[in-house]
Every structure is written in C-alpha cells, then in structure tokens.
Amino acid sequence: MTTFELKTLLIHRISEINDVSFLRALKTILDTKTEAGVIQLTQDQLEDIIESKKEIEKGLFVENNVLDKQVRQWLNAR
C-alpha cells in the first residue's frame, strides 16, 4: 500500500468515527507527530543553554575526544 493509499484509507475511516474521545486521542497522536520537530524549552533550560554558551566562549569546556581519552584512562586505572 502506498503512502497516498494509506492516507486516503485513514481519512475515510476517520470520517466514519463519531466517538469524540477516540477522535481526541487521534488528534493528540497527530499533534505529537507534527510537533516533533519543535522542542519547547523551559526558562531554566534556556538559561542553562545561555550559561553553557558563555562557558564555551571562555574556553571552559573539554573536547569530546579528550574526555573519551580521560574516561578510558580512568576506567583502566580502576
């Protein structure tokens, strides 16, 4: 079944449903799928990102490959 055929079938089947609770549940699923590309951040998360950017500008970070090496050394020392 092609994408177009599946969409057509679903549209037809949904148009026959009269159960409001079920339709709301479907809407929730569809809203979640269509909004998946947009992430809503809290104010705390936004502030953390701003602080992290400031730390990066000051050079207060460790590159991933360096950190991986440090972790491997730490694990081998145990």
PyMOL Python script that loads the backbone (N, CA, C, O; Angstrom):
from pymol import cmd

cmd.read_pdbstr("""\
ATOM      1  N   MET A   1       0.858  -1.170   0.000  1.00  0.00           N
ATOM      2  CA  MET A   1       0.000   0.000   0.000  1.00  0.00           C
ATOM      3  C   MET A   1       0.905   1.234   0.000  1.00  0.00           C
ATOM      4  O   MET A   1       1.832   1.339   0.802  1.00  0.00           O
ATOM      5  N   THR A   2       0.623   2.147  -0.898  1.00  0.00           N
ATOM      6  CA  THR A   2       1.427   3.367  -0.986  1.00  0.00           C
ATOM      7  C   THR A   2       1.038   4.337   0.120  1.00  0.00           C
ATOM      8  O   THR A   2       0.007   4.172   0.772  1.00  0.00           O
ATOM      9  N   THR A   3       1.859   5.331   0.320  1.00  0.00           N
ATOM     10  CA  THR A   3       1.568   6.359   1.319  1.00  0.00           C
ATOM     11  C   THR A   3       0.252   7.052   0.996  1.00  0.00           C
ATOM     12  O   THR A   3      -0.573   7.277   1.881  1.00  0.00           O
ATOM     13  N   PHE A   4       0.063   7.386  -0.267  1.00  0.00           N
ATOM     14  CA  PHE A   4      -1.175   8.046  -0.679  1.00  0.00           C
ATOM     15  C   PHE A   4      -2.393   7.177  -0.385  1.00  0.00           C
ATOM     16  O   PHE A   4      -3.394   7.662   0.141  1.00  0.00           O
ATOM     17  N   GLU A   5      -2.307   5.893  -0.726  1.00  0.00           N
ATOM     18  CA  GLU A   5      -3.432   4.976  -0.483  1.00  0.00           C
ATOM     19  C   GLU A   5      -3.727   4.858   1.017  1.00  0.00           C
ATOM     20  O   GLU A   5      -4.887   4.846   1.429  1.00  0.00           O
ATOM     21  N   LEU A   6      -2.682   4.772   1.812  1.00  0.00           N
ATOM     22  CA  LEU A   6      -2.859   4.660   3.255  1.00  0.00           C
ATOM     23  C   LEU A   6      -3.506   5.921   3.825  1.00  0.00           C
ATOM     24  O   LEU A   6      -4.418   5.833   4.647  1.00  0.00           O
ATOM     25  N   LYS A   7      -3.044   7.080   3.396  1.00  0.00           N
ATOM     26  CA  LYS A   7      -3.641   8.344   3.854  1.00  0.00           C
ATOM     27  C   LYS A   7      -5.116   8.410   3.474  1.00  0.00           C
ATOM     28  O   LYS A   7      -5.956   8.792   4.289  1.00  0.00           O
ATOM     29  N   THR A   8      -5.424   8.040   2.247  1.00  0.00           N
ATOM     30  CA  THR A   8      -6.809   8.064   1.778  1.00  0.00           C
ATOM     31  C   THR A   8      -7.683   7.135   2.611  1.00  0.00           C
ATOM     32  O   THR A   8      -8.789   7.500   3.008  1.00  0.00           O
ATOM     33  N   LEU A   9      -7.179   5.936   2.870  1.00  0.00           N
ATOM     34  CA  LEU A   9      -7.912   4.976   3.685  1.00  0.00           C
ATOM     35  C   LEU A   9      -8.148   5.519   5.095  1.00  0.00           C
ATOM     36  O   LEU A   9      -9.254   5.424   5.627  1.00  0.00           O
ATOM     37  N   LEU A  10      -7.114   6.079   5.686  1.00  0.00           N
ATOM     38  CA  LEU A  10      -7.246   6.623   7.046  1.00  0.00           C
ATOM     39  C   LEU A  10      -8.235   7.788   7.100  1.00  0.00           C
ATOM     40  O   LEU A  10      -9.051   7.875   8.017  1.00  0.00           O
ATOM     41  N   ILE A  11      -8.157   8.664   6.129  1.00  0.00           N
ATOM     42  CA  ILE A  11      -9.098   9.795   6.080  1.00  0.00           C
ATOM     43  C   ILE A  11     -10.531   9.283   6.008  1.00  0.00           C
ATOM     44  O   ILE A  11     -11.414   9.777   6.710  1.00  0.00           O
ATOM     45  N   HIS A  12     -10.750   8.302   5.167  1.00  0.00           N
ATOM     46  CA  HIS A  12     -12.090   7.724   5.023  1.00  0.00           C
ATOM     47  C   HIS A  12     -12.546   7.086   6.340  1.00  0.00           C
ATOM     48  O   HIS A  12     -13.671   7.311   6.786  1.00  0.00           O
ATOM     49  N   ARG A  13     -11.670   6.295   6.954  1.00  0.00           N
ATOM     50  CA  ARG A  13     -12.024   5.605   8.202  1.00  0.00           C
ATOM     51  C   ARG A  13     -12.280   6.602   9.323  1.00  0.00           C
ATOM     52  O   ARG A  13     -13.217   6.426  10.101  1.00  0.00           O
ATOM     53  N   ILE A  14     -11.459   7.651   9.419  1.00  0.00           N
ATOM     54  CA  ILE A  14     -11.642   8.658  10.468  1.00  0.00           C
ATOM     55  C   ILE A  14     -12.951   9.402  10.269  1.00  0.00           C
ATOM     56  O   ILE A  14     -13.622   9.742  11.243  1.00  0.00           O
ATOM     57  N   SER A  15     -13.321   9.658   9.028  1.00  0.00           N
ATOM     58  CA  SER A  15     -14.569  10.387   8.761  1.00  0.00           C
ATOM     59  C   SER A  15     -15.799   9.608   9.229  1.00  0.00           C
ATOM     60  O   SER A  15     -16.865  10.190   9.426  1.00  0.00           O
ATOM     61  N   GLU A  16     -15.652   8.298   9.405  1.00  0.00           N
ATOM     62  CA  GLU A  16     -16.774   7.469   9.857  1.00  0.00           C
ATOM     63  C   GLU A  16     -16.866   7.356  11.377  1.00  0.00           C
ATOM     64  O   GLU A  16     -17.842   6.810  11.891  1.00  0.00           O
ATOM     65  N   ILE A  17     -15.885   7.855  12.095  1.00  0.00           N
ATOM     66  CA  ILE A  17     -15.849   7.736  13.560  1.00  0.00           C
ATOM     67  C   ILE A  17     -16.629   8.882  14.192  1.00  0.00           C
ATOM     68  O   ILE A  17     -16.442  10.044  13.831  1.00  0.00           O
ATOM     69  N   ASN A  18     -17.504   8.548  15.137  1.00  0.00           N
ATOM     70  CA  ASN A  18     -18.283   9.562  15.850  1.00  0.00           C
ATOM     71  C   ASN A  18     -17.925   9.643  17.338  1.00  0.00           C
ATOM     72  O   ASN A  18     -18.480  10.469  18.062  1.00  0.00           O
ATOM     73  N   ASP A  19     -17.017   8.803  17.790  1.00  0.00           N
ATOM     74  CA  ASP A  19     -16.599   8.774  19.181  1.00  0.00           C
ATOM     75  C   ASP A  19     -15.631   9.933  19.444  1.00  0.00           C
ATOM     76  O   ASP A  19     -14.480   9.906  19.008  1.00  0.00           O
ATOM     77  N   VAL A  20     -16.114  10.946  20.163  1.00  0.00           N
ATOM     78  CA  VAL A  20     -15.338  12.164  20.397  1.00  0.00           C
ATOM     79  C   VAL A  20     -14.045  11.861  21.163  1.00  0.00           C
ATOM     80  O   VAL A  20     -12.997  12.426  20.851  1.00  0.00           O
ATOM     81  N   SER A  21     -14.110  10.989  22.145  1.00  0.00           N
ATOM     82  CA  SER A  21     -12.908  10.650  22.921  1.00  0.00           C
ATOM     83  C   SER A  21     -11.843  10.018  22.028  1.00  0.00           C
ATOM     84  O   SER A  21     -10.659  10.340  22.126  1.00  0.00           O
ATOM     85  N   PHE A  22     -12.277   9.127  21.169  1.00  0.00           N
ATOM     86  CA  PHE A  22     -11.342   8.469  20.258  1.00  0.00           C
ATOM     87  C   PHE A  22     -10.738   9.479  19.284  1.00  0.00           C
ATOM     88  O   PHE A  22      -9.537   9.447  19.017  1.00  0.00           O
ATOM     89  N   LEU A  23     -11.568  10.370  18.758  1.00  0.00           N
ATOM     90  CA  LEU A  23     -11.074  11.387  17.829  1.00  0.00           C
ATOM     91  C   LEU A  23     -10.080  12.327  18.518  1.00  0.00           C
ATOM     92  O   LEU A  23      -9.085  12.733  17.917  1.00  0.00           O
ATOM     93  N   ARG A  24     -10.352  12.666  19.773  1.00  0.00           N
ATOM     94  CA  ARG A  24      -9.398  13.498  20.530  1.00  0.00           C
ATOM     95  C   ARG A  24      -8.074  12.769  20.707  1.00  0.00           C
ATOM     96  O   ARG A  24      -7.007  13.372  20.591  1.00  0.00           O
ATOM     97  N   ALA A  25      -8.143  11.473  20.988  1.00  0.00           N
ATOM     98  CA  ALA A  25      -6.926  10.677  21.140  1.00  0.00           C
ATOM     99  C   ALA A  25      -6.125  10.671  19.835  1.00  0.00           C
ATOM    100  O   ALA A  25      -4.903  10.814  19.855  1.00  0.00           O
ATOM    101  N   LEU A  26      -6.808  10.507  18.712  1.00  0.00           N
ATOM    102  CA  LEU A  26      -6.138  10.559  17.410  1.00  0.00           C
ATOM    103  C   LEU A  26      -5.504  11.922  17.179  1.00  0.00           C
ATOM    104  O   LEU A  26      -4.384  12.018  16.678  1.00  0.00           O
ATOM    105  N   LYS A  27      -6.224  12.975  17.547  1.00  0.00           N
ATOM    106  CA  LYS A  27      -5.695  14.333  17.388  1.00  0.00           C
ATOM    107  C   LYS A  27      -4.427  14.509  18.203  1.00  0.00           C
ATOM    108  O   LYS A  27      -3.464  15.120  17.740  1.00  0.00           O
ATOM    109  N   THR A  28      -4.427  13.973  19.415  1.00  0.00           N
ATOM    110  CA  THR A  28      -3.236  14.057  20.266  1.00  0.00           C
ATOM    111  C   THR A  28      -2.051  13.364  19.604  1.00  0.00           C
ATOM    112  O   THR A  28      -0.940  13.895  19.592  1.00  0.00           O
ATOM    113  N   ILE A  29      -2.287  12.198  19.064  1.00  0.00           N
ATOM    114  CA  ILE A  29      -1.221  11.465  18.368  1.00  0.00           C
ATOM    115  C   ILE A  29      -0.707  12.277  17.183  1.00  0.00           C
ATOM    116  O   ILE A  29       0.502  12.417  16.997  1.00  0.00           O
ATOM    117  N   LEU A  30      -1.626  12.807  16.388  1.00  0.00           N
ATOM    118  CA  LEU A  30      -1.232  13.584  15.211  1.00  0.00           C
ATOM    119  C   LEU A  30      -0.511  14.863  15.601  1.00  0.00           C
ATOM    120  O   LEU A  30       0.471  15.240  14.961  1.00  0.00           O
ATOM    121  N   ASP A  31      -0.988  15.536  16.649  1.00  0.00           N
ATOM    122  CA  ASP A  31      -0.322  16.756  17.112  1.00  0.00           C
ATOM    123  C   ASP A  31       1.097  16.460  17.565  1.00  0.00           C
ATOM    124  O   ASP A  31       2.016  17.235  17.297  1.00  0.00           O
ATOM    125  N   THR A  32       1.272  15.355  18.243  1.00  0.00           N
ATOM    126  CA  THR A  32       2.597  14.969  18.713  1.00  0.00           C
ATOM    127  C   THR A  32       3.530  14.722  17.540  1.00  0.00           C
ATOM    128  O   THR A  32       4.690  15.135  17.570  1.00  0.00           O
ATOM    129  N   LYS A  33       3.042  14.061  16.522  1.00  0.00           N
ATOM    130  CA  LYS A  33       3.864  13.748  15.355  1.00  0.00           C
ATOM    131  C   LYS A  33       4.232  15.014  14.583  1.00  0.00           C
ATOM    132  O   LYS A  33       5.378  15.165  14.160  1.00  0.00           O
ATOM    133  N   THR A  34       3.289  15.911  14.398  1.00  0.00           N
ATOM    134  CA  THR A  34       3.560  17.110  13.607  1.00  0.00           C
ATOM    135  C   THR A  34       4.384  18.126  14.374  1.00  0.00           C
ATOM    136  O   THR A  34       5.040  18.968  13.761  1.00  0.00           O
ATOM    137  N   GLU A  35       4.370  18.070  15.705  1.00  0.00           N
ATOM    138  CA  GLU A  35       5.150  18.999  16.515  1.00  0.00           C
ATOM    139  C   GLU A  35       6.491  18.413  16.930  1.00  0.00           C
ATOM    140  O   GLU A  35       7.232  19.042  17.684  1.00  0.00           O
ATOM    141  N   ALA A  36       6.812  17.221  16.450  1.00  0.00           N
ATOM    142  CA  ALA A  36       8.035  16.540  16.873  1.00  0.00           C
ATOM    143  C   ALA A  36       9.292  17.336  16.529  1.00  0.00           C
ATOM    144  O   ALA A  36      10.302  17.223  17.224  1.00  0.00           O
ATOM    145  N   GLY A  37       9.242  18.129  15.477  1.00  0.00           N
ATOM    146  CA  GLY A  37      10.411  18.903  15.085  1.00  0.00           C
ATOM    147  C   GLY A  37      10.641  20.138  15.927  1.00  0.00           C
ATOM    148  O   GLY A  37      11.706  20.748  15.837  1.00  0.00           O
ATOM    149  N   VAL A  38       9.680  20.523  16.739  1.00  0.00           N
ATOM    150  CA  VAL A  38       9.786  21.729  17.552  1.00  0.00           C
ATOM    151  C   VAL A  38       9.913  21.325  19.003  1.00  0.00           C
ATOM    152  O   VAL A  38       9.058  20.622  19.541  1.00  0.00           O
ATOM    153  N   ILE A  39      10.981  21.769  19.631  1.00  0.00           N
ATOM    154  CA  ILE A  39      11.203  21.458  21.036  1.00  0.00           C
ATOM    155  C   ILE A  39      10.886  22.702  21.862  1.00  0.00           C
ATOM    156  O   ILE A  39      11.432  23.778  21.618  1.00  0.00           O
ATOM    157  N   GLN A  40      10.013  22.544  22.827  1.00  0.00           N
ATOM    158  CA  GLN A  40       9.671  23.645  23.720  1.00  0.00           C
ATOM    159  C   GLN A  40      10.563  23.556  24.952  1.00  0.00           C
ATOM    160  O   GLN A  40      10.509  22.572  25.689  1.00  0.00           O
ATOM    161  N   LEU A  41      11.378  24.573  25.176  1.00  0.00           N
ATOM    162  CA  LEU A  41      12.280  24.583  26.316  1.00  0.00           C
ATOM    163  C   LEU A  41      11.689  25.403  27.458  1.00  0.00           C
ATOM    164  O   LEU A  41      10.974  26.382  27.243  1.00  0.00           O
ATOM    165  N   THR A  42      12.008  24.974  28.675  1.00  0.00           N
ATOM    166  CA  THR A  42      11.589  25.749  29.846  1.00  0.00           C
ATOM    167  C   THR A  42      12.545  26.932  30.005  1.00  0.00           C
ATOM    168  O   THR A  42      13.594  26.989  29.363  1.00  0.00           O
ATOM    169  N   GLN A  43      12.171  27.858  30.857  1.00  0.00           N
ATOM    170  CA  GLN A  43      13.032  29.008  31.114  1.00  0.00           C
ATOM    171  C   GLN A  43      14.363  28.555  31.707  1.00  0.00           C
ATOM    172  O   GLN A  43      15.412  29.088  31.349  1.00  0.00           O
ATOM    173  N   ASP A  44      14.330  27.578  32.608  1.00  0.00           N
ATOM    174  CA  ASP A  44      15.566  27.046  33.194  1.00  0.00           C
ATOM    175  C   ASP A  44      16.478  26.447  32.125  1.00  0.00           C
ATOM    176  O   ASP A  44      17.692  26.647  32.158  1.00  0.00           O
ATOM    177  N   GLN A  45      15.899  25.721  31.188  1.00  0.00           N
ATOM    178  CA  GLN A  45      16.692  25.122  30.113  1.00  0.00           C
ATOM    179  C   GLN A  45      17.329  26.201  29.242  1.00  0.00           C
ATOM    180  O   GLN A  45      18.494  26.089  28.859  1.00  0.00           O
ATOM    181  N   LEU A  46      16.562  27.247  28.930  1.00  0.00           N
ATOM    182  CA  LEU A  46      17.101  28.349  28.135  1.00  0.00           C
ATOM    183  C   LEU A  46      18.257  29.028  28.865  1.00  0.00           C
ATOM    184  O   LEU A  46      19.275  29.358  28.257  1.00  0.00           O
ATOM    185  N   GLU A  47      18.094  29.234  30.168  1.00  0.00           N
ATOM    186  CA  GLU A  47      19.156  29.861  30.959  1.00  0.00           C
ATOM    187  C   GLU A  47      20.395  28.975  31.007  1.00  0.00           C
ATOM    188  O   GLU A  47      21.515  29.481  30.945  1.00  0.00           O
ATOM    189  N   ASP A  48      20.211  27.656  31.118  1.00  0.00           N
ATOM    190  CA  ASP A  48      21.340  26.727  31.111  1.00  0.00           C
ATOM    191  C   ASP A  48      22.095  26.794  29.786  1.00  0.00           C
ATOM    192  O   ASP A  48      23.325  26.748  29.765  1.00  0.00           O
ATOM    193  N   ILE A  49      21.366  26.900  28.696  1.00  0.00           N
ATOM    194  CA  ILE A  49      21.996  26.989  27.377  1.00  0.00           C
ATOM    195  C   ILE A  49      22.803  28.271  27.261  1.00  0.00           C
ATOM    196  O   ILE A  49      23.929  28.257  26.764  1.00  0.00           O
ATOM    197  N   ILE A  50      22.237  29.371  27.715  1.00  0.00           N
ATOM    198  CA  ILE A  50      22.946  30.658  27.669  1.00  0.00           C
ATOM    199  C   ILE A  50      24.226  30.585  28.504  1.00  0.00           C
ATOM    200  O   ILE A  50      25.285  31.040  28.071  1.00  0.00           O
ATOM    201  N   GLU A  51      24.120  30.010  29.702  1.00  0.00           N
ATOM    202  CA  GLU A  51      25.291  29.872  30.577  1.00  0.00           C
ATOM    203  C   GLU A  51      26.343  28.968  29.933  1.00  0.00           C
ATOM    204  O   GLU A  51      27.538  29.253  30.011  1.00  0.00           O
ATOM    205  N   SER A  52      25.907  27.895  29.308  1.00  0.00           N
ATOM    206  CA  SER A  52      26.844  26.984  28.641  1.00  0.00           C
ATOM    207  C   SER A  52      27.569  27.683  27.495  1.00  0.00           C
ATOM    208  O   SER A  52      28.766  27.471  27.301  1.00  0.00           O
ATOM    209  N   LYS A  53      26.866  28.504  26.745  1.00  0.00           N
ATOM    210  CA  LYS A  53      27.499  29.245  25.651  1.00  0.00           C
ATOM    211  C   LYS A  53      28.550  30.204  26.180  1.00  0.00           C
ATOM    212  O   LYS A  53      29.613  30.363  25.579  1.00  0.00           O
ATOM    213  N   LYS A  54      28.254  30.847  27.311  1.00  0.00           N
ATOM    214  CA  LYS A  54      29.226  31.752  27.931  1.00  0.00           C
ATOM    215  C   LYS A  54      30.471  30.983  28.372  1.00  0.00           C
ATOM    216  O   LYS A  54      31.591  31.462  28.200  1.00  0.00           O
ATOM    217  N   GLU A  55      30.276  29.788  28.943  1.00  0.00           N
ATOM    218  CA  GLU A  55      31.410  28.967  29.370  1.00  0.00           C
ATOM    219  C   GLU A  55      32.263  28.549  28.170  1.00  0.00           C
ATOM    220  O   GLU A  55      33.492  28.544  28.250  1.00  0.00           O
ATOM    221  N   ILE A  56      31.621  28.204  27.076  1.00  0.00           N
ATOM    222  CA  ILE A  56      32.355  27.820  25.865  1.00  0.00           C
ATOM    223  C   ILE A  56      33.183  28.996  25.360  1.00  0.00           C
ATOM    224  O   ILE A  56      34.338  28.826  24.969  1.00  0.00           O
ATOM    225  N   GLU A  57      32.588  30.196  25.368  1.00  0.00           N
ATOM    226  CA  GLU A  57      33.315  31.386  24.920  1.00  0.00           C
ATOM    227  C   GLU A  57      34.543  31.636  25.783  1.00  0.00           C
ATOM    228  O   GLU A  57      35.544  32.156  25.289  1.00  0.00           O
ATOM    229  N   LYS A  58      34.488  31.277  27.065  1.00  0.00           N
ATOM    230  CA  LYS A  58      35.610  31.459  27.992  1.00  0.00           C
ATOM    231  C   LYS A  58      36.606  30.301  27.919  1.00  0.00           C
ATOM    232  O   LYS A  58      37.633  30.317  28.597  1.00  0.00           O
ATOM    233  N   GLY A  59      36.299  29.298  27.097  1.00  0.00           N
ATOM    234  CA  GLY A  59      37.190  28.159  26.974  1.00  0.00           C
ATOM    235  C   GLY A  59      37.002  27.129  28.066  1.00  0.00           C
ATOM    236  O   GLY A  59      37.855  26.260  28.246  1.00  0.00           O
ATOM    237  N   LEU A  60      35.905  27.205  28.798  1.00  0.00           N
ATOM    238  CA  LEU A  60      35.646  26.283  29.904  1.00  0.00           C
ATOM    239  C   LEU A  60      34.896  25.052  29.409  1.00  0.00           C
ATOM    240  O   LEU A  60      33.725  24.848  29.728  1.00  0.00           O
ATOM    241  N   PHE A  61      35.597  24.238  28.624  1.00  0.00           N
ATOM    242  CA  PHE A  61      34.998  23.022  28.098  1.00  0.00           C
ATOM    243  C   PHE A  61      36.101  22.015  27.806  1.00  0.00           C
ATOM    244  O   PHE A  61      37.278  22.370  27.749  1.00  0.00           O
ATOM    245  N   VAL A  62      35.720  20.775  27.624  1.00  0.00           N
ATOM    246  CA  VAL A  62      36.642  19.711  27.237  1.00  0.00           C
ATOM    247  C   VAL A  62      36.099  19.103  25.956  1.00  0.00           C
ATOM    248  O   VAL A  62      34.922  18.752  25.868  1.00  0.00           O
ATOM    249  N   GLU A  63      36.975  18.984  24.962  1.00  0.00           N
ATOM    250  CA  GLU A  63      36.541  18.382  23.705  1.00  0.00           C
ATOM    251  C   GLU A  63      36.233  16.912  23.917  1.00  0.00           C
ATOM    252  O   GLU A  63      36.833  16.260  24.771  1.00  0.00           O
ATOM    253  N   ASN A  64      35.295  16.393  23.138  1.00  0.00           N
ATOM    254  CA  ASN A  64      34.806  15.038  23.319  1.00  0.00           C
ATOM    255  C   ASN A  64      35.917  13.989  23.235  1.00  0.00           C
ATOM    256  O   ASN A  64      35.958  13.070  24.053  1.00  0.00           O
ATOM    257  N   ASN A  65      36.810  14.113  22.263  1.00  0.00           N
ATOM    258  CA  ASN A  65      37.877  13.118  22.118  1.00  0.00           C
ATOM    259  C   ASN A  65      38.818  13.136  23.320  1.00  0.00           C
ATOM    260  O   ASN A  65      39.306  12.083  23.730  1.00  0.00           O
ATOM    261  N   VAL A  66      39.080  14.306  23.890  1.00  0.00           N
ATOM    262  CA  VAL A  66      39.923  14.417  25.082  1.00  0.00           C
ATOM    263  C   VAL A  66      39.213  13.777  26.272  1.00  0.00           C
ATOM    264  O   VAL A  66      39.827  13.044  27.047  1.00  0.00           O
ATOM    265  N   LEU A  67      37.939  14.054  26.411  1.00  0.00           N
ATOM    266  CA  LEU A  67      37.166  13.470  27.509  1.00  0.00           C
ATOM    267  C   LEU A  67      37.099  11.952  27.387  1.00  0.00           C
ATOM    268  O   LEU A  67      37.225  11.243  28.385  1.00  0.00           O
ATOM    269  N   ASP A  68      36.900  11.449  26.168  1.00  0.00           N
ATOM    270  CA  ASP A  68      36.887   9.994  25.952  1.00  0.00           C
ATOM    271  C   ASP A  68      38.203   9.376  26.418  1.00  0.00           C
ATOM    272  O   ASP A  68      38.201   8.337  27.078  1.00  0.00           O
ATOM    273  N   LYS A  69      39.325  10.009  26.078  1.00  0.00           N
ATOM    274  CA  LYS A  69      40.636   9.504  26.475  1.00  0.00           C
ATOM    275  C   LYS A  69      40.762   9.505  27.997  1.00  0.00           C
ATOM    276  O   LYS A  69      41.269   8.544  28.575  1.00  0.00           O
ATOM    277  N   GLN A  70      40.309  10.566  28.645  1.00  0.00           N
ATOM    278  CA  GLN A  70      40.387  10.650  30.098  1.00  0.00           C
ATOM    279  C   GLN A  70      39.536   9.568  30.759  1.00  0.00           C
ATOM    280  O   GLN A  70      39.946   8.971  31.755  1.00  0.00           O
ATOM    281  N   VAL A  71      38.375   9.323  30.214  1.00  0.00           N
ATOM    282  CA  VAL A  71      37.491   8.294  30.769  1.00  0.00           C
ATOM    283  C   VAL A  71      38.123   6.912  30.604  1.00  0.00           C
ATOM    284  O   VAL A  71      38.097   6.102  31.530  1.00  0.00           O
ATOM    285  N   ARG A  72      38.688   6.643  29.436  1.00  0.00           N
ATOM    286  CA  ARG A  72      39.352   5.350  29.219  1.00  0.00           C
ATOM    287  C   ARG A  72      40.505   5.162  30.200  1.00  0.00           C
ATOM    288  O   ARG A  72      40.676   4.075  30.751  1.00  0.00           O
ATOM    289  N   GLN A  73      41.294   6.208  30.422  1.00  0.00           N
ATOM    290  CA  GLN A  73      42.401   6.130  31.372  1.00  0.00           C
ATOM    291  C   GLN A  73      41.879   5.887  32.782  1.00  0.00           C
ATOM    292  O   GLN A  73      42.448   5.095  33.533  1.00  0.00           O
ATOM    293  N   TRP A  74      40.812   6.560  33.132  1.00  0.00           N
ATOM    294  CA  TRP A  74      40.217   6.383  34.469  1.00  0.00           C
ATOM    295  C   TRP A  74      39.699   4.950  34.656  1.00  0.00           C
ATOM    296  O   TRP A  74      39.896   4.337  35.705  1.00  0.00           O
ATOM    297  N   LEU A  75      39.041   4.439  33.629  1.00  0.00           N
ATOM    298  CA  LEU A  75      38.499   3.075  33.708  1.00  0.00           C
ATOM    299  C   LEU A  75      39.620   2.041  33.796  1.00  0.00           C
ATOM    300  O   LEU A  75      39.498   1.060  34.529  1.00  0.00           O
ATOM    301  N   ASN A  76      40.699   2.250  33.062  1.00  0.00           N
ATOM    302  CA  ASN A  76      41.819   1.316  33.098  1.00  0.00           C
ATOM    303  C   ASN A  76      42.568   1.361  34.420  1.00  0.00           C
ATOM    304  O   ASN A  76      43.193   0.377  34.816  1.00  0.00           O
ATOM    305  N   ALA A  77      42.508   2.485  35.099  1.00  0.00           N
ATOM    306  CA  ALA A  77      43.194   2.622  36.396  1.00  0.00           C
ATOM    307  C   ALA A  77      42.431   1.946  37.520  1.00  0.00           C
ATOM    308  O   ALA A  77      42.995   1.732  38.593  1.00  0.00           O
ATOM    309  N   ARG A  78      41.203   1.612  37.315  1.00  0.00           N
ATOM    310  CA  ARG A  78      40.382   1.006  38.366  1.00  0.00           C
ATOM    311  C   ARG A  78      40.737  -0.392  38.557  1.00  0.00           C
ATOM    312  O   ARG A  78      40.150  -1.068  39.402  1.00  0.00           O
TER     313      ARG A  78
END
""", "prot")
cmd.dss("prot")
cmd.show_as("cartoon", "prot")
cmd.util.cbc("prot")
cmd.orient("prot")
